[in-house]
Amino acid sequence: MTKSLLENFASQADEINNYLQLKKDDLVIDIGSNDGSLIQNYMQWSRVLGIEPTNAADVAISREIPTLKMYFDAKSTDEINSFHGKARLVTACNVFAHISDIPGLLKNIDKILTIDGIFVSESHYLVDLVGTLQFDTIYHEHLRYYTVTFLKKMFNEFGLDIFRVDSIASHGGSIRVWACRQGKHVVSGSVEKFLKIESDAKIDNVEVLMKFSKDVISWRNEFRLMFSQLITSGAKIGGLGAPSRASTLITFSGLSEHDLFGIGEVSNSAKIGKNIPGTRIPVMTEAELLKGKPTHLLILSWHITDQIMSALRKKGYEGKFIIPLPLPKVVD
């Protein structure tokens, strides 16, 4: 959980509460609630319930955040209706990309949502992904990449209207989509605004996506040339951050242990002591990485560049940074 993501969650809660004016008896449900970092923000106003099938649920429960350690399916929705009642708000942040059965998800949301309730989702935005060349976020966990045009059509099939859309910075560019039962909330001008953005960008045109593909190849050539020139000039380069997207970027660009002597991670990361998949590039603590005295650091979590650069300067790093996307560049 990065600082920027936690700030986004807090901002989401404030925005939604300002709109709904939640009451103590209202129920807020978060699908894919992880350790409860989002839903804990709602506890000051209403009842909450997280749905999380992994061991992250145990962390939430230890923090006294009500959580069902279950998948969000017919079984858990029956339990919700029987023991908790229907929800005035259902949230799902960065969940749509990971689920293959979206129709099933929407049917189950319909079962637990009050008549005037709202469903708020956050998803990586395809327009931003293509526009800023974010090929590195395309990997096995992400099955889909969304537009408002597609979500509107899909939601309508299940009796839901999109009545508001917000642009948010999460993950390099995402959308927060507010939906309700048809006709229950006033549709704002933001919906039409995003539909026009997508129409103007021709994001549903295969030629636009083919150009994206070609641009990614051009990026790789430019990135490899820059790395080769730096190594030839005597640069010692380390990487910073080992999110899933780092594996995509590193393997696609063909970097090896001869290019990066190591990748720095926060001290409690389970990735420390392992290698970047498909390479012999070791993952180590940030402290170990800095002991190696790199002249350059490749920021692999580039979507939070400012946050990372500020933190590293405070730790005494005086070298240069390499920001890979949308265009590779070296900054002081």
C-alpha positions as CSV (number, residue, x, y, z in Angstrom):
1,M,0.0,0.0,0.0
2,T,1.8,3.1,-1.2
3,K,1.2,6.6,0.2
4,S,-0.5,7.8,-2.9
5,L,-2.9,4.8,-3.0
6,L,-3.8,5.3,0.7
7,E,-4.4,9.0,-0.1
8,N,-6.7,8.0,-3.0
9,F,-8.7,5.7,-0.7
10,A,-9.2,8.5,1.9
11,S,-10.2,10.9,-0.9
12,Q,-12.7,8.4,-2.3
13,A,-14.3,8.0,1.1
14,D,-14.7,11.7,1.6
15,E,-16.1,12.2,-1.9
16,I,-18.7,9.5,-1.5
17,N,-19.7,10.4,2.0
18,N,-20.2,14.0,0.9
19,Y,-22.5,12.7,-1.8
20,L,-24.4,10.0,0.2
21,Q,-24.3,11.5,3.7
22,L,-23.8,8.0,5.1
23,K,-25.6,7.1,8.4
24,K,-24.6,4.7,11.2
25,D,-27.0,2.0,10.1
26,D,-25.9,2.2,6.4
27,L,-23.7,-0.7,5.2
28,V,-20.6,-0.2,3.0
29,I,-19.2,-3.3,1.4
30,D,-15.8,-3.4,-0.3
31,I,-15.1,-6.3,-2.8
32,G,-11.5,-7.4,-2.8
33,S,-10.9,-5.5,0.4
34,N,-7.3,-6.7,1.0
35,D,-6.1,-5.6,4.4
36,G,-9.0,-3.1,4.9
37,S,-7.1,0.0,3.9
38,L,-10.0,1.4,1.9
39,I,-12.9,0.3,4.0
40,Q,-11.5,1.5,7.3
41,N,-12.1,5.1,6.1
42,Y,-15.8,4.5,6.1
43,M,-15.9,3.2,9.7
44,Q,-16.3,6.7,11.1
45,W,-19.7,7.1,9.4
46,S,-21.3,3.6,8.9
47,R,-21.2,-0.1,9.2
48,V,-18.6,-1.8,7.0
49,L,-17.8,-5.2,5.6
50,G,-14.9,-6.3,3.6
51,I,-14.9,-9.3,1.2
52,E,-11.4,-10.8,0.8
53,P,-10.5,-14.5,0.1
54,T,-6.7,-14.2,0.8
55,N,-4.8,-14.1,4.0
56,A,-4.9,-10.3,3.8
57,A,-8.3,-10.8,5.3
58,D,-6.6,-12.0,8.5
59,V,-4.7,-8.7,8.7
60,A,-7.9,-6.7,8.4
61,I,-9.6,-8.8,11.1
62,S,-6.7,-8.3,13.4
63,R,-7.2,-4.6,12.9
64,E,-10.9,-5.0,13.9
65,I,-12.2,-4.3,10.4
66,P,-15.2,-6.6,9.8
67,T,-14.2,-8.9,7.0
68,L,-15.5,-12.1,5.4
69,K,-12.7,-14.3,4.3
70,M,-14.5,-15.5,1.2
71,Y,-14.8,-15.0,-2.5
72,F,-17.5,-12.6,-3.6
73,D,-19.9,-15.1,-5.1
74,A,-23.4,-16.5,-4.6
75,K,-22.4,-18.1,-1.2
76,S,-21.0,-14.9,0.3
77,T,-23.9,-12.7,-1.1
78,D,-26.4,-15.1,0.7
79,E,-24.4,-14.7,3.9
80,I,-24.4,-10.9,3.5
81,N,-28.1,-10.7,3.0
82,S,-28.8,-13.1,5.9
83,F,-26.6,-11.6,8.5
84,H,-25.7,-8.0,7.4
85,G,-28.5,-6.7,5.2
86,K,-28.2,-4.8,1.9
87,A,-25.5,-2.2,1.2
88,R,-26.1,1.4,0.4
89,L,-22.6,1.5,-1.0
90,V,-20.5,-1.2,-2.7
91,T,-17.0,-0.5,-3.8
92,A,-14.5,-2.5,-6.0
93,C,-11.1,-0.9,-6.5
94,N,-8.7,-2.5,-9.1
95,V,-10.9,-5.6,-9.0
96,F,-12.5,-5.6,-12.5
97,A,-9.2,-6.2,-14.2
98,H,-8.7,-9.5,-12.3
99,I,-12.1,-11.1,-12.7
100,S,-13.1,-13.2,-15.6
101,D,-16.8,-13.4,-14.9
102,I,-17.9,-9.8,-14.9
103,P,-21.6,-10.6,-15.5
104,G,-21.6,-12.9,-12.5
105,L,-20.0,-10.1,-10.4
106,L,-22.7,-7.6,-11.5
107,K,-25.5,-10.1,-10.7
108,N,-24.1,-10.6,-7.2
109,I,-23.8,-6.8,-6.7
110,D,-27.5,-6.5,-7.7
111,K,-28.4,-9.0,-4.9
112,I,-26.8,-6.9,-2.1
113,L,-27.4,-3.3,-3.2
114,T,-30.3,-1.3,-1.8
115,I,-32.7,0.3,-4.2
116,D,-31.1,3.7,-4.0
117,G,-27.6,2.4,-3.3
118,I,-24.5,3.1,-5.5
119,F,-21.7,0.9,-6.8
120,V,-18.3,2.6,-7.2
121,S,-15.5,0.9,-9.1
122,E,-11.9,2.0,-9.9
123,S,-10.2,0.6,-12.9
124,H,-7.0,1.3,-14.9
125,Y,-8.1,3.6,-17.8
126,L,-7.4,2.3,-21.3
127,V,-7.1,5.8,-22.7
128,D,-4.3,6.7,-20.3
129,L,-2.7,3.2,-20.7
130,V,-2.4,3.7,-24.5
131,G,-1.7,7.5,-24.3
132,T,1.3,7.1,-22.0
133,L,2.5,3.8,-23.4
134,Q,1.9,1.8,-20.2
135,F,2.6,-1.6,-21.7
136,D,4.3,-2.6,-18.4
137,T,0.9,-3.0,-16.7
138,I,-0.2,-5.6,-19.2
139,Y,0.5,-9.0,-17.5
140,H,-1.1,-12.2,-16.4
141,E,-3.2,-10.8,-13.5
142,H,-4.9,-8.1,-15.6
143,L,-7.5,-9.7,-17.9
144,R,-9.1,-6.5,-19.1
145,Y,-8.5,-2.8,-19.5
146,Y,-11.5,-0.5,-19.4
147,T,-13.3,2.5,-21.0
148,V,-16.4,4.3,-19.9
149,T,-18.0,3.4,-23.2
150,F,-17.6,-0.3,-22.5
151,L,-18.6,-0.1,-18.8
152,K,-21.7,1.9,-19.7
153,K,-22.9,-0.7,-22.2
154,M,-22.1,-3.5,-19.8
155,F,-23.7,-1.9,-16.7
156,N,-26.9,-1.1,-18.8
157,E,-27.3,-4.8,-19.5
158,F,-27.6,-5.4,-15.8
159,G,-30.0,-2.5,-15.0
160,L,-27.3,0.0,-13.9
161,D,-26.6,3.5,-15.0
162,I,-23.2,5.3,-14.8
163,F,-24.0,8.7,-13.4
164,R,-20.6,10.1,-12.6
165,V,-17.0,9.5,-13.7
166,D,-13.8,10.9,-12.1
167,S,-10.2,10.8,-13.3
168,I,-7.8,9.7,-10.6
169,A,-4.0,9.3,-10.6
170,S,-3.8,5.7,-9.3
171,H,-1.6,3.3,-11.2
172,G,-0.6,5.9,-13.8
173,G,-4.2,6.9,-14.7
174,S,-7.5,5.3,-13.6
175,I,-11.2,6.1,-13.6
176,R,-13.6,6.1,-10.6
177,V,-17.0,5.1,-12.0
178,W,-20.2,5.7,-10.0
179,A,-23.2,3.6,-10.9
180,C,-26.8,3.1,-9.6
181,R,-30.0,1.4,-10.5
182,Q,-31.4,3.0,-13.6
183,G,-33.0,6.4,-12.9
184,K,-32.2,6.6,-9.2
185,H,-29.5,9.3,-9.3
186,V,-29.0,12.3,-11.6
187,V,-26.4,11.7,-14.4
188,S,-23.7,14.4,-14.3
189,G,-22.0,15.9,-17.3
190,S,-18.8,14.0,-16.5
191,V,-20.2,10.9,-18.2
192,E,-20.7,12.5,-21.5
193,K,-17.2,14.2,-21.1
194,F,-15.5,10.8,-20.9
195,L,-17.5,9.3,-23.7
196,K,-16.4,12.2,-25.9
197,I,-12.7,11.8,-24.9
198,E,-12.9,8.1,-25.9
199,S,-14.7,8.9,-29.2
200,D,-12.1,11.6,-30.1
201,A,-9.2,9.2,-29.2
202,K,-10.8,6.5,-31.3
203,I,-9.8,4.1,-28.6
204,D,-12.1,1.3,-29.9
205,N,-10.3,1.5,-33.3
206,V,-7.9,-1.4,-33.9
207,E,-5.6,0.9,-35.8
208,V,-5.0,3.0,-32.6
209,L,-4.1,-0.2,-30.8
210,M,-1.8,-1.3,-33.6
211,K,0.0,2.1,-33.4
212,F,0.3,1.5,-29.7
213,S,2.0,-1.8,-30.5
214,K,4.5,-0.2,-32.9
215,D,5.2,2.7,-30.4
216,V,6.1,0.1,-27.7
217,I,8.6,-1.5,-30.1
218,S,10.1,1.9,-30.8
219,W,10.3,2.6,-27.1
220,R,12.2,-0.6,-26.5
221,N,14.8,0.3,-29.1
222,E,15.3,3.8,-27.6
223,F,15.4,2.4,-24.1
224,R,18.0,-0.2,-25.0
225,L,20.1,2.4,-26.8
226,M,20.1,4.7,-23.7
227,F,21.0,1.8,-21.4
228,S,23.8,0.7,-23.7
229,Q,25.3,4.2,-23.8
230,L,25.1,4.6,-20.0
231,I,26.8,1.2,-19.4
232,T,29.5,2.0,-21.9
233,S,30.1,5.3,-20.2
234,G,30.7,3.5,-16.9
235,A,27.4,4.0,-15.2
236,K,26.4,1.6,-12.4
237,I,22.7,1.1,-12.5
238,G,20.3,-0.3,-10.0
239,G,16.5,-0.6,-10.1
240,L,14.0,0.7,-7.6
241,G,10.8,-1.2,-6.8
242,A,9.7,-4.6,-7.9
243,P,6.0,-4.4,-8.7
244,S,4.5,-6.9,-11.2
245,R,4.8,-4.3,-13.9
246,A,8.6,-4.2,-13.4
247,S,8.8,-7.8,-14.6
248,T,7.0,-6.9,-17.8
249,L,9.3,-3.9,-18.5
250,I,12.6,-5.7,-17.6
251,T,11.9,-8.9,-19.6
252,F,10.4,-7.1,-22.6
253,S,13.4,-4.7,-22.8
254,G,15.9,-7.5,-22.3
255,L,17.6,-6.2,-19.2
256,S,19.9,-8.6,-17.3
257,E,22.2,-8.7,-14.3
258,H,24.8,-7.1,-16.6
259,D,22.5,-4.0,-16.9
260,L,21.1,-3.9,-13.4
261,F,23.2,-5.1,-10.4
262,G,20.1,-5.3,-8.2
263,I,16.5,-4.1,-7.5
264,G,15.8,-2.3,-4.2
265,E,12.6,-3.1,-2.3
266,V,11.2,-2.0,1.1
267,S,12.8,-4.0,3.9
268,N,9.7,-6.1,4.7
269,S,9.1,-7.2,1.1
270,A,8.7,-10.9,0.6
271,K,10.5,-10.5,-2.8
272,I,13.9,-9.8,-1.1
273,G,16.4,-12.6,-1.7
274,K,14.7,-13.6,-4.9
275,N,15.3,-12.7,-8.6
276,I,13.2,-10.8,-11.1
277,P,11.4,-13.5,-13.0
278,G,13.2,-14.8,-16.0
279,T,16.5,-13.0,-15.0
280,R,19.3,-13.3,-12.5
281,I,18.7,-9.7,-11.3
282,P,18.6,-10.0,-7.5
283,V,16.0,-8.2,-5.3
284,M,17.5,-6.7,-2.2
285,T,16.7,-4.1,0.4
286,E,16.9,-0.4,-0.5
287,A,19.8,-0.1,2.0
288,E,21.7,-2.9,0.3
289,L,21.1,-1.3,-3.1
290,L,22.4,2.1,-1.9
291,K,25.5,0.4,-0.4
292,G,26.4,-0.7,-3.9
293,K,26.8,3.1,-4.8
294,P,24.7,3.2,-8.0
295,T,25.3,6.2,-10.2
296,H,21.8,5.8,-11.7
297,L,18.5,4.3,-10.3
298,L,15.9,3.0,-12.7
299,I,12.4,3.8,-11.2
300,L,10.3,0.8,-12.0
301,S,7.3,2.1,-10.1
302,W,7.5,5.1,-12.3
303,H,3.8,6.1,-11.8
304,I,4.9,7.4,-8.3
305,T,8.2,8.9,-9.4
306,D,7.9,12.1,-7.3
307,Q,7.2,10.1,-4.2
308,I,10.1,7.8,-4.8
309,M,12.6,10.4,-5.7
310,S,11.8,12.5,-2.7
311,A,12.2,9.4,-0.4
312,L,15.5,8.4,-1.9
313,R,17.0,12.0,-1.6
314,K,16.1,11.9,2.1
315,K,18.0,8.7,2.4
316,G,21.1,10.3,1.0
317,Y,21.1,9.2,-2.6
318,E,22.9,11.7,-4.8
319,G,22.9,10.0,-8.2
320,K,20.7,10.3,-11.2
321,F,17.3,8.7,-11.9
322,I,16.1,6.9,-15.0
323,I,12.4,7.3,-15.7
324,P,11.3,4.7,-18.2
325,L,7.9,5.8,-19.3
326,P,6.2,7.2,-21.3
327,L,9.6,8.2,-22.8
328,P,12.9,7.0,-21.3
329,K,14.9,9.9,-19.8
330,V,17.6,10.6,-17.2
331,V,16.9,13.2,-14.5
332,D,19.1,14.7,-11.8
